[in-house]
Amino acid sequence: MNRSPARFHTLDVSHALDHIHETFHISISDTADLFLAVGFSHVLDEAMARNTMYSLVQTMQEIILSGTQDVRQRFEEAVRKGNLYLEGRDIASMGKLHIAAGLLTGEEMHITKSGAAEMYLIRHGQCTNVTANFDEPLYDEDGNPLGSTVGELMDTLPDNEYFNNIATGMLTPGDILLIATARLTRHLDEHELSGFFGKSNLDVGFLNLEHRLKDDPDADVAILGLKMQVVTPETSKAGSSTPGSVAEESSPEPADFVGKVRHRARLVRGGLSDPEQRKKLYTLGAIVLGIVLIISITTALGNNQDAEFKLEVKQQFADAKNELTLARNSNIKGNREEARTHLEASRAIIADLQAKNVVSADVNALLSDVEKESDVANKVTRVGSDDPFINAEGQFSGEAIKGLVVSDNQLFVYSSSSIFGPFINGTTNANKKYTLETNDLILDLTPFSDIRGFLLKLTPDKIAEFSNNSYKFVDSTGITWKAGNFIDTFGSNVYVLGTDQIWRYTRNKEAYRGPSPWLQKAEPTLKDAVSFAVDGAVYTLMNNGEVKKFFRNKPVDLQIIDAPEEVLRGVDSQSKILTESDWRHVYIFNHAHNSVASLVKVQGKDQLAFDRQIIFEGAEVITVTLSPDEGILYGLTKEGKILRVEL
């Protein structure tokens, strides 16, 4: 025989978030195939459950594809090794495991199962659950039960054995066998199930089954269906199919099922292939699986190539999912670099599938899962705009919004001419709008504890204070306010960022003194800064994405560790750097990428270590600020929504 005389179809129906399941096909030889349906219900640890699924399949695959034993013996050994693997896992901490496996070796079908997995045989319009009562006690030739608590077999069988029995039988042409991770008759009866497949039509049956189960919110199952095809012999008579062709809907005479046997063996002493074990088997009167199979010399080349392509795609898909599971496990262990390696491997496989024009909901869903896990590996949190903390849409119409700021735990928005606030959660309007009565423009604004309000940098080269809901222009008598677009404070000191110098002023009894150059030497590159922040040291964000640090009045060599490239790439004039003296982090708002990066200040070193990235989705964020304890990040969208993220 040149190939297995069966074609197969798969279906995955998912509704509950705590159910996962998959089907697998492993081509062993031209005449042997292994089919599995594996799943977990009531999942407690998805990453570990998925890893267990893939590792179990891999364990069985390695055994059954290696060695020189007969394939049936290898199947028994694979099942036994599967038991040993599962015994070493804490399955209860992951959920409830359900497995069904079938080995098709030309004319014979060998099946085993565990948990709520089921197999259904549809023959001549009748459906039979071939795994019903699969774990009933066995009987010896004298009718004595095997597997009782005092029986010889049970004495050698571990209490937590998952696979207990193997059944062997034959399939007739036109038979359909459904291998499922859950009981299908919970959702439809056997008569309805057999009716779905009509006259052994696998494709129509699965289409009907999919429509039925996807409308049932309680249905969560993966199904692999096999259809045995009729293969004509080389010595076919005139008028029959050509030698080697596959006749999809042939109707041979049914086999005589009476007297056929179903063997069931506990997986000890070698199972069905062990003569001693066979002596203990009782021949059951009712056969579940029978055989009539006409063998061909060859199959059509096109069918073979198509089958090989499908098998290759199926294997690639399984490989990609396995890489994703390994990435999840690495993330759980905190090994993010290893996780990224596995994710790149998964992406590469998916890209290859897409290059082959394999486009399906499953592939797209897998790619989505890879990107979500990539967020975990890259420490990314995504924030939507559908449920804002405050919705102030339309309130800033016609205003050139400059920033968002928190003072005394109250939230304010400021434009080039006005201050709006405070905003309170659940409201849509600021309490008031405070507008400058001059033609001056607000360039920058910062909280200033000395006045319990805000300090404003205005044009042309003016400073104003805002406290007690009113503006006050700072007396410039005897003082020159240097040109610059940005202002910050530290203690009672005020800093203005110039084009080549950082200018310091000091407030004392409502009067300001200065300016004095804070840097020992002029720094011409400061003209390219788009923002700065002071915490005793000075951090500047440059328009090329570089972060510079100045400490003790001079530049230092600052290192940024482990930050993804996009954190600092494409910085524009609306981007911003934020920190305070009592904060553990420096925050960088990259307006071009709609994101905020959190960087840890490494104690005693001129280093910032990447901690996490917050990406805003669904709306353009134009500015951000943080609460005084850096526990909450606020973002203001272009439409006027204020978003809130707990850090």
PLY file of the C-alpha trace (Angstrom):
ply
format ascii 1.0
element vertex 647
property float x
property float y
property float z
element edge 646
property int vertex1
property int vertex2
end_header
0.00 0.00 0.00
1.35 3.44 -0.91
-0.57 5.60 1.52
-3.20 5.60 4.23
-6.61 5.18 2.60
-8.16 7.93 4.75
-8.76 11.62 4.28
-9.34 13.91 7.23
-10.91 17.20 8.25
-10.57 19.32 11.43
-12.83 21.69 13.35
-12.12 23.95 16.30
-15.00 25.52 18.22
-14.13 27.87 21.10
-16.40 29.92 23.33
-15.10 29.78 26.91
-11.81 31.48 27.76
-10.84 28.66 30.13
-10.85 25.95 27.42
-7.98 25.20 25.05
-7.73 22.36 22.55
-6.00 21.28 19.35
-5.81 18.44 16.85
-2.63 16.88 15.49
-1.76 14.61 12.57
1.59 12.78 12.43
2.48 10.91 9.26
4.48 7.85 10.31
4.90 6.07 6.98
3.10 5.53 3.69
0.72 3.19 5.48
0.49 4.58 9.03
-0.80 7.81 10.56
-1.31 9.00 14.11
-4.23 11.33 14.90
-4.70 13.13 18.22
-7.20 15.52 19.78
-5.87 17.11 22.98
-7.46 19.72 25.22
-7.81 21.24 28.66
-11.05 22.45 30.26
-11.37 24.67 33.34
-7.86 25.96 32.63
-6.01 27.37 35.64
-2.60 27.94 34.04
-2.85 28.35 30.27
0.88 28.61 29.60
1.67 25.39 31.47
-1.35 23.61 29.99
-0.31 24.46 26.43
3.26 23.45 27.13
2.01 20.12 28.50
-0.14 19.54 25.38
2.73 20.16 22.97
5.29 18.27 25.06
2.98 15.25 25.33
2.44 15.16 21.56
6.16 15.61 20.99
6.97 12.79 23.42
4.59 10.40 21.65
5.78 11.54 18.23
9.44 10.89 19.04
8.68 7.32 20.20
6.41 6.40 17.32
8.73 7.81 14.64
11.82 6.06 16.00
12.87 2.49 16.59
12.60 -0.69 14.56
9.61 -2.24 16.29
6.32 -2.83 14.59
4.34 0.44 14.47
1.67 -1.03 16.76
4.28 -1.81 19.38
5.66 1.72 19.00
2.14 3.09 19.53
1.80 1.15 22.78
5.23 2.36 23.86
4.33 5.94 22.91
1.15 5.73 25.01
3.10 4.26 27.90
5.71 7.04 27.69
2.85 9.52 27.51
1.61 8.15 30.81
5.05 8.52 32.37
5.31 12.11 31.15
1.88 13.04 32.50
2.57 11.36 35.84
5.48 13.78 36.30
3.30 16.85 35.72
0.96 18.53 38.18
-2.01 18.33 35.81
-4.53 19.36 38.49
-2.84 22.76 38.78
-3.37 23.37 35.05
-6.99 22.22 34.58
-8.71 19.05 33.36
-6.96 17.11 30.60
-8.79 15.34 27.75
-7.02 13.25 25.08
-8.07 10.93 22.27
-5.52 9.21 20.03
-5.94 6.91 17.05
-3.31 4.98 15.08
-4.37 3.98 11.56
-2.14 1.26 10.13
-3.51 0.40 6.74
-6.42 -1.84 7.66
-6.38 -1.47 11.44
-7.41 1.29 13.79
-5.98 1.40 17.33
-7.53 3.87 19.75
-7.04 5.13 23.30
-8.44 8.02 25.30
-8.44 9.82 28.62
-10.75 12.30 30.30
-13.92 13.46 28.55
-12.52 12.92 25.04
-14.73 10.74 22.81
-14.67 8.93 19.45
-17.70 8.36 17.25
-18.01 5.91 14.37
-20.53 6.78 11.64
-21.27 3.76 9.44
-24.17 3.33 7.03
-26.01 6.29 8.57
-25.67 5.07 12.15
-23.55 6.72 14.83
-21.89 4.78 17.67
-19.79 6.14 20.51
-16.88 3.70 20.30
-15.35 4.98 23.54
-18.48 4.65 25.64
-17.66 2.78 28.87
-14.07 2.67 27.67
-12.71 2.39 31.19
-14.97 -0.45 32.37
-13.22 -3.37 34.14
-11.78 -6.13 31.96
-12.47 -9.84 32.39
-10.31 -12.89 31.98
-11.29 -16.07 30.10
-13.13 -17.37 33.17
-15.21 -14.21 33.51
-13.28 -12.88 36.51
-12.76 -9.10 36.53
-9.31 -7.77 35.78
-8.31 -4.44 37.23
-10.10 -4.80 40.57
-8.25 -3.60 43.64
-6.98 -7.13 44.24
-6.39 -8.00 40.61
-2.91 -8.61 39.30
-3.16 -5.87 36.69
-4.36 -3.17 39.06
-1.54 -4.03 41.44
0.93 -3.01 38.74
-1.06 -0.05 37.44
-0.24 3.41 38.89
-3.24 5.12 40.49
-2.81 8.19 38.30
-2.50 6.38 34.96
-4.12 8.47 32.20
-4.34 5.94 29.37
-5.66 2.61 30.67
-6.85 0.76 27.56
-6.19 0.36 23.87
-8.93 -0.89 21.52
-8.14 -2.38 18.12
-10.50 -2.99 15.21
-11.09 -2.43 11.51
-12.80 0.24 9.46
-14.92 -0.28 6.35
-14.81 1.94 3.27
-17.05 4.96 3.76
-16.71 4.86 7.56
-16.26 8.20 9.29
-14.50 8.35 12.65
-14.74 11.53 14.72
-12.00 12.09 17.32
-13.08 14.84 19.74
-11.73 16.45 22.90
-15.22 16.56 24.44
-18.53 14.69 24.36
-20.41 15.77 21.23
-23.67 14.21 22.43
-23.93 16.94 25.04
-24.92 19.22 22.15
-26.72 16.88 19.73
-27.89 13.26 19.81
-26.29 10.43 17.85
-29.13 10.34 15.32
-28.65 14.03 14.52
-24.89 13.59 14.38
-25.10 10.75 11.87
-27.63 12.74 9.83
-25.16 15.60 9.45
-22.82 13.37 7.44
-25.50 11.97 5.10
-24.03 9.39 2.76
-20.51 9.49 4.17
-19.89 13.09 3.07
-17.10 14.36 5.30
-17.04 17.98 4.06
-20.80 18.48 4.28
-20.88 16.84 7.69
-18.25 19.16 9.11
-19.99 22.18 7.63
-23.23 21.17 9.34
-21.40 20.39 12.58
-19.63 23.75 12.57
-22.87 25.68 12.07
-24.52 23.78 14.89
-21.72 24.00 17.45
-20.75 27.61 16.82
-24.28 28.65 17.74
-24.02 26.76 21.03
-22.26 28.92 23.67
-21.49 25.81 25.76
-19.61 24.07 22.94
-15.83 24.02 23.31
-14.21 21.21 21.35
-11.59 20.29 18.78
-12.59 17.55 16.33
-10.58 15.56 13.83
-12.64 13.49 11.41
-11.40 10.59 9.26
-13.14 9.10 6.28
-12.06 5.68 4.97
-11.98 5.71 1.20
-12.52 2.83 -1.22
-9.39 1.95 -3.18
-9.81 -0.20 -6.28
-7.51 -3.21 -6.85
-5.15 -3.45 -9.77
-7.19 -6.33 -11.19
-10.37 -4.28 -11.45
-12.93 -5.40 -14.01
-13.94 -3.46 -17.05
-16.04 -0.46 -16.16
-14.57 -0.08 -12.68
-12.21 2.65 -11.55
-8.79 2.76 -13.16
-6.03 0.90 -11.35
-4.85 2.78 -8.30
-7.62 5.36 -8.27
-9.59 6.31 -5.17
-13.34 5.87 -5.43
-14.81 8.33 -2.90
-18.38 7.03 -2.74
-18.14 3.32 -3.58
-20.55 1.01 -1.70
-19.05 -2.46 -1.25
-20.90 -5.22 0.47
-20.74 -4.71 4.24
-18.49 -7.01 6.20
-19.82 -9.73 8.47
-19.30 -8.08 11.86
-20.47 -11.07 13.94
-17.59 -12.74 15.72
-15.20 -9.84 15.27
-13.43 -8.90 18.48
-12.45 -5.78 20.31
-9.34 -6.18 22.37
-8.79 -3.97 25.38
-5.62 -4.10 27.39
-4.30 -2.36 30.45
-1.02 -0.73 29.54
1.20 -3.06 31.58
3.50 -5.86 30.48
3.49 -4.52 26.94
-0.23 -4.23 26.18
-1.66 -5.92 23.09
1.68 -7.01 21.73
2.53 -9.01 24.88
1.39 -12.68 24.63
0.92 -12.91 28.41
-1.33 -9.90 28.30
-3.38 -11.33 25.43
-4.15 -14.45 27.48
-5.95 -12.28 30.03
-8.25 -10.62 27.49
-11.88 -11.51 27.24
-13.45 -11.56 23.79
-16.39 -9.17 23.86
-19.41 -10.17 21.79
-20.20 -6.76 20.32
-17.66 -5.33 17.94
-17.29 -1.60 17.65
-14.80 -1.43 14.81
-14.87 -3.83 11.77
-12.91 -4.09 8.57
-13.46 -4.14 4.88
-10.66 -2.44 3.01
-9.69 -2.86 -0.65
-6.09 -1.92 -1.23
-4.71 0.05 -4.19
-1.35 -0.10 -5.92
-0.92 3.68 -6.09
-2.80 6.94 -5.73
-3.06 9.91 -8.01
0.06 12.09 -7.87
-1.96 15.27 -7.51
-3.81 13.95 -4.48
-0.56 12.87 -2.90
1.08 16.25 -3.45
-1.95 18.04 -2.06
-1.96 15.80 0.99
1.75 16.35 1.54
1.27 20.12 1.31
-1.55 20.02 3.86
0.54 17.89 6.20
3.46 20.29 5.85
1.23 23.26 6.62
-0.30 21.44 9.60
3.15 20.65 10.98
4.37 24.23 10.46
1.31 25.55 12.23
1.96 23.20 15.16
5.63 24.27 15.23
4.64 27.94 15.34
2.25 27.28 18.22
4.93 25.33 20.06
7.36 28.26 19.75
4.65 30.51 21.16
4.18 28.19 24.15
7.93 28.12 24.79
7.92 31.93 24.67
5.12 32.05 27.25
7.04 29.74 29.56
10.17 31.89 29.17
8.17 35.03 29.99
6.79 33.36 33.12
10.35 32.56 34.20
11.41 36.16 33.48
13.74 35.16 30.64
12.50 37.75 28.18
15.43 37.47 25.78
14.76 33.76 25.36
11.05 34.55 24.93
11.84 37.01 22.14
13.93 34.34 20.38
11.00 31.90 20.41
8.60 34.61 19.25
10.84 35.49 16.31
10.93 31.79 15.38
7.12 31.66 15.51
6.83 34.81 13.39
9.22 33.36 10.81
7.10 30.20 10.47
3.89 32.24 10.16
5.55 34.44 7.52
6.45 31.30 5.58
2.84 30.10 5.79
1.65 33.47 4.53
4.18 33.32 1.69
2.56 30.03 0.69
-0.79 31.86 0.59
-1.98 29.98 3.66
-4.35 32.63 5.00
-6.94 31.53 7.55
-8.58 32.67 10.74
-6.36 30.22 12.66
-3.15 31.70 11.22
-4.35 35.25 11.86
-5.37 34.36 15.42
-1.98 32.74 16.03
-0.18 35.85 14.77
-2.34 37.96 17.09
-1.38 35.71 20.02
2.30 36.03 19.09
2.04 39.83 19.10
0.27 39.78 22.48
3.01 37.59 23.94
5.57 39.89 22.35
4.04 42.68 24.41
4.73 40.62 27.52
8.30 39.92 26.43
8.86 43.60 25.65
7.02 44.72 28.81
4.31 46.52 26.87
0.94 47.61 28.26
-1.71 48.74 25.77
-4.30 51.33 26.72
-7.48 51.96 24.75
-9.45 55.22 24.53
-13.00 53.82 24.60
-13.39 54.23 28.36
-11.66 57.52 29.32
-11.13 58.68 32.88
-12.61 62.05 31.88
-14.35 62.84 28.61
-13.92 66.54 27.83
-14.47 66.29 24.09
-15.21 69.64 22.46
-14.17 71.65 25.50
-10.85 72.74 23.98
-12.19 73.67 20.55
-10.02 76.34 18.94
-7.35 76.04 21.63
-3.70 75.17 21.01
-3.33 72.60 23.80
0.16 72.57 25.29
0.06 70.23 28.24
-1.51 68.35 31.12
-0.44 68.86 34.74
-1.28 67.70 38.28
-1.16 70.02 41.29
-2.38 69.13 44.80
-3.83 65.95 43.27
-5.97 68.00 40.92
-5.80 67.71 37.16
-5.42 70.73 34.85
-5.06 71.24 31.10
-3.34 74.31 29.64
-3.26 75.82 26.19
-1.20 78.67 24.79
-3.59 81.19 26.38
-5.61 79.48 29.13
-5.63 77.06 32.06
-8.61 74.66 32.39
-9.46 72.93 35.64
-9.56 71.27 37.90
-11.04 68.18 36.27
-12.76 65.62 38.47
-13.39 61.98 37.59
-16.79 61.46 36.02
-17.19 65.07 34.92
-17.05 66.37 31.37
-16.27 70.02 32.11
-13.48 71.80 33.92
-14.61 73.80 36.89
-13.29 76.95 35.23
-11.27 78.34 32.36
-8.62 80.90 33.32
-7.49 82.97 30.34
-4.51 85.33 30.14
-5.70 88.90 29.66
-2.62 89.85 27.66
-1.42 88.84 24.23
1.38 86.77 25.73
1.52 83.07 24.88
2.18 80.26 27.32
5.24 78.30 26.16
5.58 75.98 29.15
4.08 75.45 32.61
5.32 73.58 35.67
4.03 73.05 39.23
5.91 75.16 41.80
5.55 74.18 45.45
6.81 77.60 46.69
3.63 79.25 45.44
1.33 76.21 45.63
0.51 76.78 42.02
2.10 76.95 38.57
5.01 78.84 37.08
4.55 79.83 33.44
7.16 80.62 30.77
5.68 83.22 28.44
6.65 85.09 25.29
8.45 87.32 24.93
10.79 86.23 27.75
8.37 86.70 30.63
7.46 84.67 33.69
4.06 84.50 35.38
2.73 82.75 38.47
-0.68 81.14 38.76
-2.05 80.49 42.24
-5.37 81.00 44.03
-7.04 80.95 40.60
-5.33 84.09 39.32
-2.28 85.13 37.30
0.54 87.32 38.59
3.34 88.59 36.38
6.78 88.39 37.96
8.49 91.74 38.42
11.41 91.89 36.01
13.08 94.86 37.68
16.77 94.13 37.95
16.40 90.66 36.44
16.64 89.32 32.91
14.61 86.29 31.94
16.58 84.36 29.37
15.02 83.16 26.14
13.91 79.57 26.16
10.81 77.48 25.56
11.02 75.20 28.61
10.91 75.75 32.37
11.21 73.47 35.42
11.74 73.81 39.15
13.74 72.06 41.85
13.17 73.21 45.41
13.12 77.03 45.28
15.20 77.11 42.12
13.78 77.79 38.67
15.52 76.50 35.53
15.12 77.80 31.98
16.48 75.72 29.11
18.31 77.98 26.67
19.86 77.18 23.30
23.33 76.49 24.76
22.97 76.93 28.52
20.72 76.02 31.44
19.84 79.19 33.38
19.08 79.06 37.09
16.97 81.50 39.10
16.13 81.44 42.81
12.89 82.59 44.41
13.17 84.24 47.81
10.32 86.09 49.54
8.33 86.57 46.35
11.41 87.94 44.54
13.57 86.15 42.00
17.33 86.38 41.71
19.43 85.46 38.69
20.15 84.36 36.12
23.27 82.30 36.71
24.61 79.76 34.18
24.23 76.31 35.66
26.57 74.51 33.21
30.30 75.05 33.51
30.59 75.28 29.74
28.12 76.21 27.05
26.42 73.23 25.40
25.51 74.14 21.77
23.50 70.93 21.30
20.81 72.17 23.68
19.24 74.00 20.76
18.03 70.57 19.58
16.30 69.67 22.88
12.53 69.18 22.77
12.04 68.83 26.55
13.93 68.73 29.84
13.36 67.68 33.45
15.23 68.41 36.68
15.63 66.14 39.73
18.93 67.59 41.01
20.49 66.38 37.78
19.12 67.62 34.45
17.81 65.29 31.75
17.21 66.55 28.22
15.36 64.79 25.41
16.89 65.60 22.02
15.11 65.68 18.67
17.16 62.69 17.49
15.87 60.55 20.36
19.01 60.86 22.48
18.66 61.42 26.22
21.40 63.55 27.78
22.17 63.88 31.46
23.95 66.75 33.17
25.16 66.31 36.74
27.16 68.68 38.93
27.08 71.28 36.20
28.52 69.14 33.41
27.47 66.42 30.96
27.91 62.77 31.91
27.95 59.63 29.77
24.42 58.28 30.22
23.58 54.68 29.24
20.09 53.41 28.48
19.83 49.66 29.00
17.53 47.19 27.20
15.15 49.78 25.74
13.41 48.75 22.48
14.42 50.90 19.51
10.96 52.40 19.02
11.02 53.96 22.50
13.29 56.78 21.31
12.91 56.59 17.55
11.07 59.40 15.73
10.92 61.84 18.65
9.16 65.09 17.64
8.59 68.54 19.16
5.55 67.33 21.13
7.51 64.59 22.87
8.40 65.04 26.50
10.69 63.83 29.32
9.45 63.78 32.92
10.98 63.07 36.34
11.13 64.40 39.91
13.72 64.14 42.65
11.74 61.52 44.59
10.78 59.43 41.55
12.44 56.11 40.82
11.90 56.51 37.09
12.42 58.81 34.16
9.46 58.81 31.73
9.70 59.54 28.02
6.56 60.41 26.08
7.18 59.70 22.39
4.38 61.54 20.62
5.26 60.02 17.25
4.74 56.50 18.61
1.87 57.35 20.97
3.74 55.75 23.84
5.39 56.34 27.20
8.54 54.51 28.26
9.40 54.04 31.92
13.15 53.92 32.67
14.51 53.04 36.12
17.24 55.26 37.58
20.05 52.81 38.39
21.33 53.68 41.84
24.88 55.03 41.90
25.30 54.79 38.12
24.67 57.02 35.14
22.24 54.48 33.73
18.55 54.25 32.93
17.21 50.67 32.67
14.11 50.00 30.58
11.18 48.98 32.80
8.04 49.04 30.66
6.27 50.74 27.77
2.69 52.02 27.71
1.20 52.28 24.22
-2.00 54.26 23.66
-4.33 52.82 21.04
-7.41 54.15 19.27
-6.63 57.87 19.62
-3.69 60.26 19.32
-2.33 61.32 22.72
-0.89 64.84 22.54
0.55 65.18 26.05
0.98 63.27 29.33
1.66 63.85 33.00
1.97 61.79 36.19
0.63 61.99 39.71
3.09 63.33 42.34
3.76 59.78 43.59
4.28 58.53 39.98
1.57 55.95 40.59
-0.79 57.18 37.85
-0.11 58.19 34.26
-2.56 60.55 32.56
-2.77 61.07 28.80
-4.76 63.73 26.93
-6.05 62.80 23.48
-6.46 65.16 20.57
-10.25 64.90 20.99
-10.13 65.92 24.64
-10.34 62.56 26.40
-8.20 62.14 29.51
-6.94 58.57 29.90
-5.75 57.13 33.22
-3.23 54.29 33.65
-2.22 52.87 37.03
1.50 52.13 37.09
0 1
1 2
2 3
3 4
4 5
5 6
6 7
7 8
8 9
9 10
10 11
11 12
12 13
13 14
14 15
15 16
16 17
17 18
18 19
19 20
20 21
21 22
22 23
23 24
24 25
25 26
26 27
27 28
28 29
29 30
30 31
31 32
32 33
33 34
34 35
35 36
36 37
37 38
38 39
39 40
40 41
41 42
42 43
43 44
44 45
45 46
46 47
47 48
48 49
49 50
50 51
51 52
52 53
53 54
54 55
55 56
56 57
57 58
58 59
59 60
60 61
61 62
62 63
63 64
64 65
65 66
66 67
67 68
68 69
69 70
70 71
71 72
72 73
73 74
74 75
75 76
76 77
77 78
78 79
79 80
80 81
81 82
82 83
83 84
84 85
85 86
86 87
87 88
88 89
89 90
90 91
91 92
92 93
93 94
94 95
95 96
96 97
97 98
98 99
99 100
100 101
101 102
102 103
103 104
104 105
105 106
106 107
107 108
108 109
109 110
110 111
111 112
112 113
113 114
114 115
115 116
116 117
117 118
118 119
119 120
120 121
121 122
122 123
123 124
124 125
125 126
126 127
127 128
128 129
129 130
130 131
131 132
132 133
133 134
134 135
135 136
136 137
137 138
138 139
139 140
140 141
141 142
142 143
143 144
144 145
145 146
146 147
147 148
148 149
149 150
150 151
151 152
152 153
153 154
154 155
155 156
156 157
157 158
158 159
159 160
160 161
161 162
162 163
163 164
164 165
165 166
166 167
167 168
168 169
169 170
170 171
171 172
172 173
173 174
174 175
175 176
176 177
177 178
178 179
179 180
180 181
181 182
182 183
183 184
184 185
185 186
186 187
187 188
188 189
189 190
190 191
191 192
192 193
193 194
194 195
195 196
196 197
197 198
198 199
199 200
200 201
201 202
202 203
203 204
204 205
205 206
206 207
207 208
208 209
209 210
210 211
211 212
212 213
213 214
214 215
215 216
216 217
217 218
218 219
219 220
220 221
221 222
222 223
223 224
224 225
225 226
226 227
227 228
228 229
229 230
230 231
231 232
232 233
233 234
234 235
235 236
236 237
237 238
238 239
239 240
240 241
241 242
242 243
243 244
244 245
245 246
246 247
247 248
248 249
249 250
250 251
251 252
252 253
253 254
254 255
255 256
256 257
257 258
258 259
259 260
260 261
261 262
262 263
263 264
264 265
265 266
266 267
267 268
268 269
269 270
270 271
271 272
272 273
273 274
274 275
275 276
276 277
277 278
278 279
279 280
280 281
281 282
282 283
283 284
284 285
285 286
286 287
287 288
288 289
289 290
290 291
291 292
292 293
293 294
294 295
295 296
296 297
297 298
298 299
299 300
300 301
301 302
302 303
303 304
304 305
305 306
306 307
307 308
308 309
309 310
310 311
311 312
312 313
313 314
314 315
315 316
316 317
317 318
318 319
319 320
320 321
321 322
322 323
323 324
324 325
325 326
326 327
327 328
328 329
329 330
330 331
331 332
332 333
333 334
334 335
335 336
336 337
337 338
338 339
339 340
340 341
341 342
342 343
343 344
344 345
345 346
346 347
347 348
348 349
349 350
350 351
351 352
352 353
353 354
354 355
355 356
356 357
357 358
358 359
359 360
360 361
361 362
362 363
363 364
364 365
365 366
366 367
367 368
368 369
369 370
370 371
371 372
372 373
373 374
374 375
375 376
376 377
377 378
378 379
379 380
380 381
381 382
382 383
383 384
384 385
385 386
386 387
387 388
388 389
389 390
390 391
391 392
392 393
393 394
394 395
395 396
396 397
397 398
398 399
399 400
400 401
401 402
402 403
403 404
404 405
405 406
406 407
407 408
408 409
409 410
410 411
411 412
412 413
413 414
414 415
415 416
416 417
417 418
418 419
419 420
420 421
421 422
422 423
423 424
424 425
425 426
426 427
427 428
428 429
429 430
430 431
431 432
432 433
433 434
434 435
435 436
436 437
437 438
438 439
439 440
440 441
441 442
442 443
443 444
444 445
445 446
446 447
447 448
448 449
449 450
450 451
451 452
452 453
453 454
454 455
455 456
456 457
457 458
458 459
459 460
460 461
461 462
462 463
463 464
464 465
465 466
466 467
467 468
468 469
469 470
470 471
471 472
472 473
473 474
474 475
475 476
476 477
477 478
478 479
479 480
480 481
481 482
482 483
483 484
484 485
485 486
486 487
487 488
488 489
489 490
490 491
491 492
492 493
493 494
494 495
495 496
496 497
497 498
498 499
499 500
500 501
501 502
502 503
503 504
504 505
505 506
506 507
507 508
508 509
509 510
510 511
511 512
512 513
513 514
514 515
515 516
516 517
517 518
518 519
519 520
520 521
521 522
522 523
523 524
524 525
525 526
526 527
527 528
528 529
529 530
530 531
531 532
532 533
533 534
534 535
535 536
536 537
537 538
538 539
539 540
540 541
541 542
542 543
543 544
544 545
545 546
546 547
547 548
548 549
549 550
550 551
551 552
552 553
553 554
554 555
555 556
556 557
557 558
558 559
559 560
560 561
561 562
562 563
563 564
564 565
565 566
566 567
567 568
568 569
569 570
570 571
571 572
572 573
573 574
574 575
575 576
576 577
577 578
578 579
579 580
580 581
581 582
582 583
583 584
584 585
585 586
586 587
587 588
588 589
589 590
590 591
591 592
592 593
593 594
594 595
595 596
596 597
597 598
598 599
599 600
600 601
601 602
602 603
603 604
604 605
605 606
606 607
607 608
608 609
609 610
610 611
611 612
612 613
613 614
614 615
615 616
616 617
617 618
618 619
619 620
620 621
621 622
622 623
623 624
624 625
625 626
626 627
627 628
628 629
629 630
630 631
631 632
632 633
633 634
634 635
635 636
636 637
637 638
638 639
639 640
640 641
641 642
642 643
643 644
644 645
645 646
